[in-house]
Amino acid sequence: MKVIPTVLGNDYIKLKLKISQNIPGILIKRGDAETLAIDK
């Protein structure tokens, strides 16, 4: 995971996230939907 912060002023910070997963994580099923968990 890579985080690129940008200070916008007026007490705001914009965070740009680049997230990748190179190995399979835990598969979470909810009804018909499937989502991969993000391993830290």
N, CA, C and O atoms as a GROMACS GRO file, in nm:
protein
  160
    1MET      N    1   0.085  -0.116   0.000
    1MET     CA    2   0.000   0.000   0.000
    1MET      C    3   0.089   0.123   0.000
    1MET      O    4   0.188   0.129   0.072
    2LYS      N    5   0.053   0.220  -0.082
    2LYS     CA    6   0.127   0.345  -0.090
    2LYS      C    7   0.028   0.459  -0.066
    2LYS      O    8  -0.081   0.460  -0.123
    3VAL      N    9   0.067   0.556   0.019
    3VAL     CA   10  -0.018   0.670   0.051
    3VAL      C   11   0.054   0.798   0.012
    3VAL      O   12   0.168   0.821   0.051
    4ILE      N   13  -0.015   0.883  -0.067
    4ILE     CA   14   0.042   1.011  -0.107
    4ILE      C   15  -0.048   1.122  -0.051
    4ILE      O   16  -0.156   1.146  -0.104
    5PRO      N   17  -0.002   1.191   0.057
    5PRO     CA   18  -0.083   1.297   0.114
    5PRO      C   19  -0.062   1.430   0.041
    5PRO      O   20   0.048   1.460  -0.006
    6THR      N   21  -0.169   1.510   0.032
    6THR     CA   22  -0.163   1.643  -0.025
    6THR      C   23  -0.237   1.738   0.070
    6THR      O   24  -0.354   1.716   0.100
    7VAL      N   25  -0.168   1.842   0.119
    7VAL     CA   26  -0.231   1.939   0.208
    7VAL      C   27  -0.307   2.040   0.122
    7VAL      O   28  -0.248   2.109   0.038
    8LEU      N   29  -0.438   2.049   0.144
    8LEU     CA   30  -0.523   2.136   0.064
    8LEU      C   31  -0.548   2.271   0.132
    8LEU      O   32  -0.594   2.364   0.066
    9GLY      N   33  -0.519   2.284   0.258
    9GLY     CA   34  -0.546   2.407   0.332
    9GLY      C   35  -0.680   2.397   0.402
    9GLY      O   36  -0.754   2.300   0.382
   10ASN      N   37  -0.711   2.495   0.485
   10ASN     CA   38  -0.835   2.496   0.563
   10ASN      C   39  -0.854   2.366   0.640
   10ASN      O   40  -0.966   2.315   0.651
   11ASP      N   41  -0.744   2.311   0.694
   11ASP     CA   42  -0.745   2.189   0.775
   11ASP      C   43  -0.791   2.065   0.698
   11ASP      O   44  -0.847   1.974   0.759
   12TYR      N   45  -0.769   2.059   0.567
   12TYR     CA   46  -0.804   1.942   0.486
   12TYR      C   47  -0.677   1.878   0.430
   12TYR      O   48  -0.582   1.946   0.391
   13ILE      N   49  -0.679   1.744   0.427
   13ILE     CA   50  -0.570   1.668   0.368
   13ILE      C   51  -0.632   1.566   0.273
   13ILE      O   52  -0.724   1.493   0.312
   14LYS      N   53  -0.583   1.559   0.151
   14LYS     CA   54  -0.629   1.461   0.052
   14LYS      C   55  -0.530   1.346   0.052
   14LYS      O   56  -0.409   1.367   0.041
   15LEU      N   57  -0.579   1.224   0.064
   15LEU     CA   58  -0.493   1.106   0.064
   15LEU      C   59  -0.520   1.025  -0.063
   15LEU      O   60  -0.633   0.983  -0.088
   16LYS      N   61  -0.416   1.003  -0.142
   16LYS     CA   62  -0.427   0.920  -0.261
   16LYS      C   63  -0.370   0.783  -0.224
   16LYS      O   64  -0.255   0.773  -0.181
   17LEU      N   65  -0.451   0.678  -0.240
   17LEU     CA   66  -0.410   0.544  -0.200
   17LEU      C   67  -0.386   0.458  -0.323
   17LEU      O   68  -0.466   0.457  -0.416
   18LYS      N   69  -0.276   0.384  -0.321
   18LYS     CA   70  -0.249   0.284  -0.423
   18LYS      C   71  -0.237   0.151  -0.350
   18LYS      O   72  -0.141   0.127  -0.278
   19ILE      N   73  -0.336   0.067  -0.372
   19ILE     CA   74  -0.343  -0.060  -0.300
   19ILE      C   75  -0.332  -0.174  -0.400
   19ILE      O   76  -0.402  -0.175  -0.502
   20SER      N   77  -0.245  -0.268  -0.372
   20SER     CA   78  -0.233  -0.386  -0.457
   20SER      C   79  -0.225  -0.509  -0.368
   20SER      O   80  -0.183  -0.504  -0.253
   21GLN      N   81  -0.267  -0.620  -0.426
   21GLN     CA   82  -0.261  -0.745  -0.353
   21GLN      C   83  -0.197  -0.848  -0.444
   21GLN      O   84  -0.255  -0.886  -0.546
   22ASN      N   85  -0.078  -0.892  -0.409
   22ASN     CA   86  -0.002  -0.983  -0.493
   22ASN      C   87  -0.028  -1.130  -0.461
   22ASN      O   88   0.009  -1.218  -0.539
   23ILE      N   89  -0.090  -1.156  -0.346
   23ILE     CA   90  -0.123  -1.293  -0.309
   23ILE      C   91  -0.270  -1.299  -0.273
   23ILE      O   92  -0.326  -1.199  -0.228
   24PRO      N   93  -0.334  -1.414  -0.290
   24PRO     CA   94  -0.475  -1.424  -0.256
   24PRO      C   95  -0.499  -1.404  -0.107
   24PRO      O   96  -0.422  -1.453  -0.024
   25GLY      N   97  -0.604  -1.333  -0.074
   25GLY     CA   98  -0.644  -1.315   0.065
   25GLY      C   99  -0.764  -1.403   0.095
   25GLY      O  100  -0.794  -1.496   0.021
   26ILE      N  101  -0.831  -1.373   0.204
   26ILE     CA  102  -0.949  -1.448   0.243
   26ILE      C  103  -1.068  -1.400   0.160
   26ILE      O  104  -1.091  -1.279   0.149
   27LEU      N  105  -1.142  -1.492   0.104
   27LEU     CA  106  -1.259  -1.459   0.024
   27LEU      C  107  -1.379  -1.445   0.116
   27LEU      O  108  -1.410  -1.536   0.192
   28ILE      N  109  -1.447  -1.331   0.110
   28ILE     CA  110  -1.563  -1.304   0.193
   28ILE      C  111  -1.686  -1.306   0.104
   28ILE      O  112  -1.692  -1.232   0.005
   29LYS      N  113  -1.783  -1.390   0.137
   29LYS     CA  114  -1.905  -1.401   0.057
   29LYS      C  115  -2.022  -1.340   0.135
   29LYS      O  116  -2.041  -1.369   0.253
   30ARG      N  117  -2.098  -1.255   0.066
   30ARG     CA  118  -2.222  -1.200   0.121
   30ARG      C  119  -2.328  -1.214   0.014
   30ARG      O  120  -2.332  -1.136  -0.081
   31GLY      N  121  -2.413  -1.313   0.030
   31GLY     CA  122  -2.513  -1.338  -0.073
   31GLY      C  123  -2.446  -1.383  -0.201
   31GLY      O  124  -2.372  -1.481  -0.202
   32ASP      N  125  -2.472  -1.312  -0.310
   32ASP     CA  126  -2.411  -1.346  -0.439
   32ASP      C  127  -2.279  -1.274  -0.462
   32ASP      O  128  -2.208  -1.305  -0.558
   33ALA      N  129  -2.243  -1.177  -0.376
   33ALA     CA  130  -2.122  -1.097  -0.394
   33ALA      C  131  -2.003  -1.163  -0.326
   33ALA      O  132  -2.016  -1.224  -0.220
   34GLU      N  133  -1.885  -1.149  -0.390
   34GLU     CA  134  -1.761  -1.199  -0.331
   34GLU      C  135  -1.659  -1.086  -0.327
   34GLU      O  136  -1.647  -1.009  -0.423
   35THR      N  137  -1.587  -1.074  -0.215
   35THR     CA  138  -1.487  -0.970  -0.197
   35THR      C  139  -1.362  -1.033  -0.137
   35THR      O  140  -1.372  -1.119  -0.050
   36LEU      N  141  -1.246  -0.989  -0.184
   36LEU     CA  142  -1.120  -1.034  -0.123
   36LEU      C  143  -1.082  -0.942  -0.009
   36LEU      O  144  -1.089  -0.820  -0.023
   37ALA      N  145  -1.042  -0.999   0.103
   37ALA     CA  146  -0.994  -0.921   0.216
   37ALA      C  147  -0.855  -0.869   0.186
   37ALA      O  148  -0.779  -0.933   0.115
   38ILE      N  149  -0.820  -0.753   0.241
   38ILE     CA  150  -0.687  -0.694   0.223
   38ILE      C  151  -0.600  -0.738   0.341
   38ILE      O  152  -0.629  -0.705   0.456
   39ASP      N  153  -0.494  -0.812   0.311
   39ASP     CA  154  -0.399  -0.856   0.414
   39ASP      C  155  -0.301  -0.743   0.442
   39ASP      O  156  -0.251  -0.680   0.350
   40LYS      N  157  -0.274  -0.718   0.569
   40LYS     CA  158  -0.179  -0.613   0.605
   40LYS      C  159  -0.039  -0.667   0.605
   40LYS      O  160   0.056  -0.593   0.632
   0.00000   0.00000   0.00000
